[in-house]
Structures are given as C-alpha cells and as structure tokens.
Amino acid sequence: MIFSLKVPISKTNTTINYESNLLLLGSCFAENIGSKFSYFKFNVSVNPFGIIFNTISLEKLIHRVVQKDFYTEKDIFFHNDLWHCYEVHSELSHSDKEVFLITLNTLIEVTHEQITKLSHCIITLGTSWGYRNIASGEIVANCHKVPQKEFIKELLTSQENEKSLKNTMTLIHSVNPTCNFIFTISPVRHIKDGFFENNVSKGNLFSALHILINDFNLLNTEHFKLNTYYFPSYEIVMDELRDYRFYNADMLHPNQLAVDYIWERFSETYFESATLSIMKEVELIQKGLTHRPFNPNTESHQKFVTQLQLKIESLKVKCPTIQF
C-alpha cells in the first residue's frame, strides 16, 4: 500500500555543477538550502542583505544592486542604539553610521559583480504580507522593532507579486541575459498572520509564479531561451512529509530531517551523476575535518590526517574552485 504521494518533478535540462555561480535570495528557507550548497562547497552566495520575505523588497534590493544606487544618510535611521535600513535585515544593523553605510555599499558592489557572473538565481518566496511605513509610504523588508503604529500591514496581490518578480528578473537579465531562475515557495508557515491568512498569502505567491513562469516560457524561441523553473519545496513538505515530526519545536519551520529530504529531491532534479560523485567526495572530507580524536598525537591519527590532506589535494585537481 502507498501511504503518501510523491511529488513528481521533471529532470531539468539546465543542471547545476561545480562550475555554476549561484545566488540564493528570499526567506529563511533560502538559508536552509544555501547551507547545503555551502557545505558541499558550491560557489554560492546566500542573502547578502539578509533574509527578505516579500517580493517588493526583493525587487528594491536588486534594483539598487543592478543600478549601483548606493545608500546615503537619507536611507538609514537610528533606533535602539543602532543604525538601521528598512531595505535590509537587522543582522546588518550597526552602532556606527559610517561603518554601516560602507558595509551596505560594499555589498552593493560585491553583489553587482556576482550577478553579472551568475549561472543560476534561486529565489524562495516567503509571504505576500508586507508592512508599509506610513511616513515614507514604502513597503519595508524589516521593521527593526520600530513600533507597530508606524506601519500599515497589507496583503500583496498576485498581480503585485508577479509584477515585482518580473521586474527582478528583468533587472538581472539586463546585466546577465543568460542567468537561469529557479523559484520555490517556502514551506515555513507564517501563522502569526493567521492560519487562513497564511494560506491566502501563499496562494497569491503560487498564482504570481504560475503567471510569471508561463509568460517567460512563451518568450522562448529556438534562438532565445530564458530558463525559468519552479521547484516544489512547499508541496514536498505538505504532501510527501505531511507530519509534525518533520518540524522544529515551533511546529512551523521544517527540521533538519525535512531539509535533508528536500535537498535530496533537489539533488535528483538539478545535479548530474558527475556532480553527485564530487559531492560524495566533499562530504567524506567534511566529515573527516570535523573528526575529533581522543589523542591527536597517535600514529593512527597522523596517518588519518595525511590521507585526508591527500583527498583534499586530489579533489582540488578536479575542482580548483573548492576550498576547505
């Protein structure tokens, strides 16, 4: 008997390998998948401006990066002993104004350079809910614990999400016309918005992606092809795993077992056998590097260290970009 449905995923024609340049953007689930790419030593950058939950904030950041529209004093504010920017995550906030601005503008320079070389941009959408700052009239990426009365909470429509995502793709293609896109919807449920409201929010994201991907696929011709894909992270959790044992204690965020399983399905879809073979070598080395001996001075451990270094050197001959 079959007790669960396996989500069908077609093998892609645009695979990811160790020569790929990757940028992951979006919700906290992008961080989960990004940590997997980092562990296996892919060339990857994950949320350089921190976690971004809504499509409008993502579009604003990409516009700044592509256009090199650098931050100035008018774009930041002081609150609770730190300088903040409504366009980036609180993890970047800083006590020194000048250092904060230098950090943000350096990120613009670095990310701009990365975008021009990307092979794949993987975007994980979190929610359609956003907070509009009353004073500026702008949707913010992060409220930075500024009092709630300063914002109006609103639900972005399917059309608004689709427009922002299309603008984001167009901006990236303006400096890198061959970049491939992979979209996914985060399986993290935003229950603080309400159970029903969370479903409406996710539904608007699904509708937006359905329109977006169909529209871009219609543009494809024999001589001009934009590769835009959807990976069903949300569906895998809801339909294949479908049990609270695959969640953390908050019952909202997928646990490590769930992330590992989603990564397994992703690997089946986007990695060829040669890449999977290298990943196995990387994993063996990673496990070796984390090994902690009872006595590091023994002959057997010194032999282990020597063999591990030989494995690293051998792998670097095949993949010079890999660094341990």
C-alpha positions, 0 to 999 in steps of 0.5 A: 500500500502507498501511504503518501504521494510523491511529488513528481518533478521533471529532470531539468535540462539546465543542471547545476555543477561545480562550475555554476555561480549561484545566488540564493535570495528570499526567506529563511528557507533560502538559508536552509538550502544555501547551507547545503550548497555551502557545505558541499562547497558550491560557489554560492552566495546566500542573502547578502542583505539578509533574509527578505520575505516579500517580493517588493523588497526583493525587487528594491534590493536588486534594483539598487544592486543592478543600478549601483544606487548606493545608500546615503544618510537619507536611507538609514535611521537610528533606533535602539542604539543602532543604525538601521535600513528598512531595505535590509535585515537587522543582522546588518544593523550597526552602532556606527553610521559610517561603518554601516553605510560602507558595509551596505555599499560594499555589498552593493558592489560585491553583489553587482559583480556576482550577478553579472557572473551568475549561472543560476538565481534561486529565489524562495518566496516567503509571504505576500504580507508586507508592512508599509511605513506610513511616513515614507509610504514604502513597503519595508523588508524589516521593521527593526522593532520600530513600533507597530503604529508606524506601519500599515500591514497589507496583503500583496496581490498576485498581480503585485507579486508577479509584477515585482518578480518580473521586474527582478528578473528583468533587472538581472537579465539586463546585466546577465541575459543568460542567468537561469531562475529557479523559484520555490515557495517556502514551506515555513508557515507564517501563522502569526498572520493567521492560519487562513491568512497564511494560506491566502498569502501563499496562494497569491505567491503560487498564482504570481509564479504560475503567471510569471513562469508561463509568460517567460516560457512563451518568450522562448524561441529556438534562438532565445531561451530564458530558463525559468523553473519552479521547484516544489519545496512547499508541496514536498513538505505538505504532501510527501512529509505531511507530519509534525515530526518533520518540524522544529519545536515551533511546529512551523519551520521544517527540521533538519530531517525535512531539509535533508529530504528536500535537498535530496529531491533537489539533488535528483532534479538539478545535479548530474551523476558527475556532480553527485560523485564530487559531492560524495567526495566533499562530504567524506572530507567534511566529515573527516575535518570535523573528526575529533580524536581522543589523542591527536598525537597517535600514529593512527591519527597522523596517518588519518590526517595525511590521507585526508590532506591527500583527498583534499589535494586530489579533489582540488585537481578536479575542482580548483574552485573548492576550498576547505 
